[in-house]
Amino acid sequence: MRAPGEASGMFALECAMDELAQELGLDPVELRLRNHADVSPVSGLPWSSSGFEECCRRGAERFGWADRDPRPGLRREGNRLIGTGMAAACYPVALPGAPQRARARLYADGTAVVQAATPDFGTGVATVMTQVAADALGIPADRCRFENGDSDLPSIATAAGSAGAGMISAAVHSAATALRNQLVHRAVLDAHSPLHGVDPGEVVVRDGVMTAGSASDSYTDLLHRASQPDAEASGTWSPPHGDGEFAMMTFGAQFAEVAVDPELGLVRVRRMTGAFAPGRVLNPKTARGQLMSGMLWGLGQALLEANHMHPRTGHWANTSLGDYLVAVNADAPDVDVELVEVEDDVVNPLGVKGVGEIGQVGAGAAIANAVHHATGRRVRKIPITVEDLL
């Protein structure tokens, strides 16, 4: 399950917010914007970064929310009732309890390998960390590779709680930056280097070439002069501890359109839009994939997924995927994901927040609110079934 606690809790909260908006005669987006909190309501601390207001506005614009008639049950297409709904999304930024480590090595042929003991279970971490390492080293991504999935490599905490991208990138960036700085310092101390005596702070590295003004030296030339096959450095990121000075949260806004058959009680989600502010986005393609899959999981939560207990034996009645309903391709609507980048210099060195779970948060509530807008019937439980609408 993604977002355990947050996904179900936000369903209740955001359905209540939609009901409140109706009672007040306010647009649901406007209600949330008016009540946006600049500080955490729990700790009173300011957010390290937010982006929630922009998520609401950009999500509403992409979805076409302004054209919505707020009155329930009025829009029809054939025998289908059409409705739209929205909900806020948020998920806490989880920090690991121990230092995160990585190792970087550059070879004399200009290629590099960066290592960390994190698994890749389909999130694309190897691709993204290759990009992070190459960027920090100042070499092309195709000259760098990321090795992972071996407990003999430098330790990384479990990629859970949407913490993977932030903590792994912090360790990889630290190791690659340490190696880059090591090579730059060696060049400015090398009497045979064109960069000899240059201020290290003035050196820029691009495509494996260190440059300061008109003088330049390459990584490969530096290592060849020293008859050295490679250079290596390790990096460690120690996450902040304690209450700190900031509250850390990832924010978003979800929008959904449904078509309901009033005679059969069938609900089809026709399109979904999600706008999310996960700090710095390392790879838009993999981030969108994570968010889209979370939104579709929210569809399953809203309309399909449930555990049923046998009333006589007390055993679970649906113990396999043949009986436990999950969304399949035929259920998938058009899904639009908008990324709202915000600067955050608190969460980690690159300002990265997670996207693994926030895609599900709020999706079920947006669908339930859309069902109410289509039918005028408020369903306060999930999944929403045929019986709830007949």
TACOR-V468069 format. One record per residue. N is the residue number from 1. PSI is psi in radians with two decimals (999 if undefined). Layout:
n=N psi=PSI
n=N psi=PSI
This chain:
n=1 psi=2.39
n=2 psi=2.60
n=3 psi=0.92
n=4 psi=2.20
n=5 psi=-1.01
n=6 psi=-0.78
n=7 psi=-0.79
n=8 psi=-0.69
n=9 psi=-0.74
n=10 psi=-0.42
n=11 psi=-0.86
n=12 psi=-0.82
n=13 psi=-0.80
n=14 psi=-0.46
n=15 psi=-0.66
n=16 psi=-0.66
n=17 psi=-0.67
n=18 psi=-0.70
n=19 psi=-0.68
n=20 psi=-0.75
n=21 psi=-0.71
n=22 psi=-0.74
n=23 psi=-0.62
n=24 psi=-0.19
n=25 psi=0.52
n=26 psi=2.61
n=27 psi=2.38
n=28 psi=-0.63
n=29 psi=-0.77
n=30 psi=-0.70
n=31 psi=-0.75
n=32 psi=-0.66
n=33 psi=-0.67
n=34 psi=-0.51
n=35 psi=0.31
n=36 psi=2.32
n=37 psi=2.21
n=38 psi=-0.24
n=39 psi=2.80
n=40 psi=2.25
n=41 psi=-0.25
n=42 psi=-0.91
n=43 psi=-0.33
n=44 psi=0.06
n=45 psi=2.59
n=46 psi=2.65
n=47 psi=2.48
n=48 psi=-0.56
n=49 psi=2.78
n=50 psi=-1.53
n=51 psi=0.03
n=52 psi=-0.78
n=53 psi=-0.73
n=54 psi=-0.62
n=55 psi=-0.78
n=56 psi=-0.81
n=57 psi=-0.80
n=58 psi=-0.65
n=59 psi=-0.76
n=60 psi=-0.69
n=61 psi=-0.79
n=62 psi=-0.56
n=63 psi=-0.41
n=64 psi=0.59
n=65 psi=-0.53
n=66 psi=-0.40
n=67 psi=0.03
n=68 psi=2.29
n=69 psi=2.11
n=70 psi=-0.26
n=71 psi=2.26
n=72 psi=2.61
n=73 psi=0.27
n=74 psi=-0.51
n=75 psi=2.25
n=76 psi=2.59
n=77 psi=1.82
n=78 psi=-2.24
n=79 psi=0.17
n=80 psi=2.43
n=81 psi=2.29
n=82 psi=2.35
n=83 psi=2.72
n=84 psi=2.59
n=85 psi=2.85
n=86 psi=2.90
n=87 psi=2.68
n=88 psi=2.76
n=89 psi=2.44
n=90 psi=2.62
n=91 psi=2.33
n=92 psi=2.59
n=93 psi=1.99
n=94 psi=2.37
n=95 psi=2.40
n=96 psi=2.71
n=97 psi=-0.25
n=98 psi=2.80
n=99 psi=2.55
n=100 psi=2.37
n=101 psi=2.63
n=102 psi=2.88
n=103 psi=2.44
n=104 psi=2.42
n=105 psi=2.29
n=106 psi=2.28
n=107 psi=2.84
n=108 psi=-0.27
n=109 psi=0.06
n=110 psi=-0.01
n=111 psi=2.80
n=112 psi=2.70
n=113 psi=2.37
n=114 psi=2.39
n=115 psi=2.47
n=116 psi=2.60
n=117 psi=0.61
n=118 psi=2.54
n=119 psi=2.88
n=120 psi=1.84
n=121 psi=0.61
n=122 psi=0.01
n=123 psi=-0.21
n=124 psi=0.39
n=125 psi=-0.63
n=126 psi=-0.71
n=127 psi=-0.83
n=128 psi=-0.73
n=129 psi=-0.47
n=130 psi=-0.73
n=131 psi=-0.75
n=132 psi=-0.80
n=133 psi=-0.79
n=134 psi=-0.70
n=135 psi=-0.76
n=136 psi=-0.63
n=137 psi=-0.41
n=138 psi=0.68
n=139 psi=2.79
n=140 psi=2.58
n=141 psi=-0.53
n=142 psi=-0.06
n=143 psi=0.11
n=144 psi=2.56
n=145 psi=2.71
n=146 psi=2.18
n=147 psi=2.33
n=148 psi=-3.12
n=149 psi=0.39
n=150 psi=2.18
n=151 psi=-0.21
n=152 psi=-0.24
n=153 psi=2.91
n=154 psi=2.46
n=155 psi=2.45
n=156 psi=2.44
n=157 psi=2.90
n=158 psi=2.34
n=159 psi=1.44
n=160 psi=2.85
n=161 psi=0.51
n=162 psi=0.47
n=163 psi=-0.16
n=164 psi=-0.99
n=165 psi=-0.74
n=166 psi=-0.84
n=167 psi=-0.65
n=168 psi=-0.75
n=169 psi=-0.60
n=170 psi=-0.76
n=171 psi=-0.75
n=172 psi=-0.78
n=173 psi=-0.70
n=174 psi=-0.79
n=175 psi=-0.78
n=176 psi=-0.67
n=177 psi=-0.68
n=178 psi=-0.71
n=179 psi=-0.74
n=180 psi=-0.83
n=181 psi=-0.65
n=182 psi=-0.80
n=183 psi=-0.66
n=184 psi=-0.79
n=185 psi=-0.64
n=186 psi=-0.65
n=187 psi=-0.75
n=188 psi=-0.30
n=189 psi=-0.14
n=190 psi=2.02
n=191 psi=-0.36
n=192 psi=0.01
n=193 psi=2.44
n=194 psi=-0.29
n=195 psi=0.13
n=196 psi=2.23
n=197 psi=-0.05
n=198 psi=2.59
n=199 psi=2.13
n=200 psi=-0.51
n=201 psi=-0.28
n=202 psi=-0.09
n=203 psi=2.28
n=204 psi=2.39
n=205 psi=2.22
n=206 psi=2.31
n=207 psi=0.60
n=208 psi=0.20
n=209 psi=2.17
n=210 psi=2.23
n=211 psi=2.41
n=212 psi=1.91
n=213 psi=-2.21
n=214 psi=-0.10
n=215 psi=2.48
n=216 psi=2.71
n=217 psi=2.47
n=218 psi=2.75
n=219 psi=-0.78
n=220 psi=-0.74
n=221 psi=-0.68
n=222 psi=-0.80
n=223 psi=-0.63
n=224 psi=-0.70
n=225 psi=-0.57
n=226 psi=0.06
n=227 psi=0.72
n=228 psi=2.22
n=229 psi=-0.43
n=230 psi=2.99
n=231 psi=2.59
n=232 psi=2.60
n=233 psi=2.67
n=234 psi=2.71
n=235 psi=2.54
n=236 psi=2.36
n=237 psi=2.15
n=238 psi=1.96
n=239 psi=2.63
n=240 psi=2.58
n=241 psi=2.96
n=242 psi=-3.03
n=243 psi=-0.56
n=244 psi=-2.95
n=245 psi=-0.08
n=246 psi=2.64
n=247 psi=2.50
n=248 psi=2.15
n=249 psi=2.54
n=250 psi=2.36
n=251 psi=2.78
n=252 psi=3.10
n=253 psi=2.36
n=254 psi=2.47
n=255 psi=2.49
n=256 psi=2.60
n=257 psi=2.33
n=258 psi=2.74
n=259 psi=2.20
n=260 psi=2.25
n=261 psi=1.89
n=262 psi=-0.35
n=263 psi=-0.58
n=264 psi=-0.24
n=265 psi=0.33
n=266 psi=2.39
n=267 psi=2.24
n=268 psi=2.20
n=269 psi=2.12
n=270 psi=-0.61
n=271 psi=2.66
n=272 psi=2.49
n=273 psi=2.31
n=274 psi=2.29
n=275 psi=2.23
n=276 psi=2.57
n=277 psi=1.40
n=278 psi=0.65
n=279 psi=-2.34
n=280 psi=2.26
n=281 psi=2.01
n=282 psi=-0.69
n=283 psi=1.84
n=284 psi=-0.62
n=285 psi=-0.87
n=286 psi=-0.60
n=287 psi=-0.79
n=288 psi=-0.67
n=289 psi=-0.74
n=290 psi=-0.78
n=291 psi=-0.72
n=292 psi=-0.78
n=293 psi=-0.63
n=294 psi=-0.71
n=295 psi=-0.71
n=296 psi=-0.58
n=297 psi=-0.63
n=298 psi=-0.58
n=299 psi=-0.79
n=300 psi=-0.72
n=301 psi=-0.70
n=302 psi=-0.61
n=303 psi=-0.30
n=304 psi=-0.83
n=305 psi=2.24
n=306 psi=2.57
n=307 psi=2.27
n=308 psi=2.33
n=309 psi=2.38
n=310 psi=2.21
n=311 psi=-0.37
n=312 psi=-0.72
n=313 psi=-0.36
n=314 psi=0.08
n=315 psi=2.75
n=316 psi=2.30
n=317 psi=-0.46
n=318 psi=1.65
n=319 psi=0.14
n=320 psi=2.94
n=321 psi=-0.15
n=322 psi=-0.42
n=323 psi=-0.45
n=324 psi=2.02
n=325 psi=2.24
n=326 psi=2.75
n=327 psi=2.42
n=328 psi=-3.13
n=329 psi=-0.64
n=330 psi=-0.38
n=331 psi=-0.29
n=332 psi=2.19
n=333 psi=-3.07
n=334 psi=2.23
n=335 psi=2.17
n=336 psi=2.17
n=337 psi=2.20
n=338 psi=2.26
n=339 psi=2.17
n=340 psi=1.82
n=341 psi=2.31
n=342 psi=2.56
n=343 psi=2.38
n=344 psi=1.88
n=345 psi=0.31
n=346 psi=-0.77
n=347 psi=-0.70
n=348 psi=3.01
n=349 psi=-0.57
n=350 psi=-0.03
n=351 psi=0.64
n=352 psi=2.26
n=353 psi=2.90
n=354 psi=2.71
n=355 psi=0.08
n=356 psi=-0.47
n=357 psi=-0.46
n=358 psi=-0.37
n=359 psi=-0.51
n=360 psi=-0.53
n=361 psi=2.20
n=362 psi=-0.31
n=363 psi=-0.78
n=364 psi=-0.68
n=365 psi=-0.71
n=366 psi=-0.70
n=367 psi=-0.78
n=368 psi=-0.70
n=369 psi=-0.58
n=370 psi=-0.66
n=371 psi=-0.73
n=372 psi=-0.75
n=373 psi=-0.60
n=374 psi=-0.71
n=375 psi=-0.34
n=376 psi=0.06
n=377 psi=2.18
n=378 psi=2.01
n=379 psi=2.14
n=380 psi=0.43
n=381 psi=2.84
n=382 psi=2.58
n=383 psi=2.70
n=384 psi=2.12
n=385 psi=3.01
n=386 psi=-0.73
n=387 psi=-0.50
n=388 psi=-0.34
n=389 psi=0.01
n=390 psi=999
